[in-house]
């Protein structure tokens, strides 16, 4: 049986990511606007929303993880839309 983090939510995996200062600012702005309790909650909400989008961007051959930033350009070179 896998360990849980003790809060009873069943989350058993840890994910660590590196963010640029601009990405962290965007995440914190999203978090505070939505009155979310933590950065982790904001990341989970963004992940949930991203996965729910139809026609989500798929990675092509040779695309690096650094091409998928939160702010800046998409892998195709188009600027990201800011809603």
N, C-alpha and C positions, 0 to 999 in steps of 0.2 A: 504494500500500500504506500502510495506517495505521500510525502509530508505536505501539509497545508501551512499557510502563514499564520494560523491561529485565530483568524477572524471569522471562520466558518463560511467563507465565500467560495471555497473550492479552487482557488487559484493556486496552481502547483508549479508553475514555470516562471522564471525570472527572465526578463528581456532588458538588456542594457543597450543604449544607443548614445552616440556622440552627436551633439548639435552645435551649430555655429551660434555665436551670440545673437544674430538676427533671427534664427529659427527659435531659439529659446525665448526671445522677446515675443515673437508671434504666438508661441504656445502659451506663455503667461498671459498675454492679452486675451486669448481665447478662453483660458481658464477663468480669469477674473470677470470677463463679460458674462460667462455662463454660471458664475458663482459656484464653481466646482471646488471640492475640498482639497484637491491635490493635483500635482502635475500628472501623476499616474492616471487619475480619473479623466483628465483632459485628453491624455494620449489614448486611453481606451475609447472615449467618445469619438475622437477623430478617426480612429481605426474602424470603429463600428460604422461611422458615416461613409468612410472611404470604401469599405467593402460592400456597402449597400448600393453604391452607384453603379448603374448599368453601363456597360461599355468602358469599364475601368481600364486604365493604361496598362498594357502588358509589356514586359521587358523583352526587347529584341536581343539578338545575338551580339555580344560585345558590349552591352550596356553595363556600366559599373554602378555599384550602390551609391557612389557619390553623385551620380546623375539624377538621383531621386531626392533632392532636397525639398524642404518645406517651402522655402522662398527662393526666388530666382527663376531659372529656366527649366522647362521640361526636357526629357531626353531628346525630343525632336528639335529643340532649340527655340520653341515658342515661349514667350513669357507666360508665366502662370497668371490665371485670372484671380483677382482678389475680390471676393464677394463681401 
